[in-house]
Amino acid sequence: WSLYHTSWKEVQGKIMSVMVDSLSELPFVRREIEKEERKMKADLEASIKDPNRKITLTLPEHGMEAKLLIADLQKRGKVEDTKWENGMVSGTVYCGESSHTDLLNAAYAAF
């Protein structure tokens, strides 16, 4: 960082950064920041988590009929597709064309 090759705006930014960092170390400021972070996290989780979503964490004690299993998977898939089509996606990027999905399904079915 060189003062000779720095604009006044960059100097102001650096000063503000140092001031904010220093102030955020004060206990009462730190508590407020942590409180706000907890609130933001709770609000974010509430906005993206579906309380009605069925989550299976363990294998069932007894199996189920293939028809029921496929029906359950299709129902879950439709819910996820709706989210995905409305822009709510996970960290993975998918091709949105159904022809591509059909190709993938055929490829998976081959093995």
C-alpha positions as CSV (number, residue, x, y, z in Angstrom):
1,W,0.0,0.0,0.0
2,S,1.6,3.2,-1.1
3,L,0.4,6.7,-0.3
4,Y,2.0,8.2,-3.4
5,H,-0.1,6.1,-5.8
6,T,-3.3,6.3,-3.9
7,S,-6.4,8.5,-4.5
8,W,-8.0,10.4,-1.8
9,K,-11.1,8.2,-2.1
10,E,-8.9,5.1,-1.4
11,V,-7.3,6.8,1.6
12,Q,-10.8,7.6,3.0
13,G,-11.8,4.0,2.4
14,K,-8.8,2.7,4.3
15,I,-9.4,5.1,7.2
16,M,-13.1,4.0,7.4
17,S,-12.1,0.4,7.3
18,V,-9.7,0.8,10.2
19,M,-12.3,2.7,12.2
20,V,-15.0,0.1,11.6
21,D,-12.6,-2.7,12.5
22,S,-11.6,-0.9,15.7
23,L,-15.1,-0.1,16.7
24,S,-16.3,-3.6,16.1
25,E,-13.9,-4.9,18.7
26,L,-15.7,-2.9,21.5
27,P,-17.7,-5.4,23.6
28,F,-21.1,-3.6,23.3
29,V,-20.6,-3.2,19.5
30,R,-19.6,-6.8,19.1
31,R,-22.7,-7.9,21.0
32,E,-24.9,-5.9,18.7
33,I,-23.2,-7.3,15.6
34,E,-23.6,-10.8,16.9
35,K,-27.3,-10.2,17.7
36,E,-27.9,-8.9,14.2
37,E,-26.0,-11.8,12.7
38,R,-28.2,-14.3,14.6
39,K,-31.4,-12.4,13.5
40,M,-30.2,-12.4,9.8
41,K,-29.4,-16.1,10.0
42,A,-32.8,-17.0,11.5
43,D,-34.6,-14.8,8.9
44,L,-32.7,-16.5,6.1
45,E,-33.3,-20.0,7.3
46,A,-37.0,-19.2,7.8
47,S,-37.3,-17.9,4.2
48,I,-35.7,-21.0,2.6
49,K,-36.7,-23.9,4.7
50,D,-40.0,-25.5,4.0
51,P,-41.5,-26.8,7.3
52,N,-43.7,-29.2,5.4
53,R,-40.8,-30.8,3.5
54,K,-40.5,-34.5,4.1
55,I,-36.9,-35.4,5.0
56,T,-35.9,-39.1,5.3
57,L,-32.8,-39.5,7.5
58,T,-32.9,-43.3,8.0
59,L,-33.8,-46.3,6.0
60,P,-37.3,-47.7,6.9
61,E,-37.4,-50.8,9.1
62,H,-39.5,-52.5,6.4
63,G,-39.4,-51.9,2.7
64,M,-42.3,-50.4,0.6
65,E,-43.9,-51.4,-2.6
66,A,-42.1,-50.2,-5.7
67,K,-45.2,-48.3,-6.9
68,L,-45.5,-46.4,-3.6
69,L,-41.7,-45.6,-3.6
70,I,-41.8,-44.3,-7.2
71,A,-45.0,-42.3,-6.4
72,D,-43.3,-40.8,-3.3
73,L,-40.1,-39.9,-5.2
74,Q,-42.2,-38.3,-8.0
75,K,-44.2,-36.2,-5.5
76,R,-41.0,-35.0,-3.9
77,G,-39.5,-34.3,-7.3
78,K,-42.4,-32.1,-8.3
79,V,-42.0,-30.0,-5.2
80,E,-38.3,-29.6,-5.9
81,D,-38.9,-28.9,-9.6
82,T,-41.3,-26.1,-8.6
83,K,-38.7,-24.5,-6.4
84,W,-36.0,-24.9,-9.1
85,E,-38.2,-23.4,-11.8
86,N,-38.9,-20.4,-9.5
87,G,-35.1,-19.8,-9.1
88,M,-34.5,-21.5,-5.8
89,V,-31.5,-23.8,-6.5
90,S,-28.9,-25.6,-4.5
91,G,-25.2,-25.1,-5.1
92,T,-25.2,-27.4,-8.1
93,V,-25.9,-26.1,-11.6
94,Y,-28.3,-28.1,-13.7
95,C,-29.3,-27.8,-17.4
96,G,-32.9,-26.9,-17.5
97,E,-33.9,-28.6,-20.7
98,S,-36.1,-31.6,-20.3
99,S,-34.4,-33.3,-23.3
100,H,-31.1,-33.2,-21.4
101,T,-32.8,-34.6,-18.3
102,D,-34.3,-37.4,-20.4
103,L,-30.8,-38.2,-21.8
104,L,-29.3,-38.3,-18.3
105,N,-32.1,-40.6,-17.1
106,A,-31.5,-43.0,-20.1
107,A,-27.8,-43.0,-19.4
108,Y,-28.3,-43.8,-15.7
109,A,-30.8,-46.5,-16.6
110,A,-28.2,-48.2,-18.7
111,F,-26.2,-49.1,-15.7
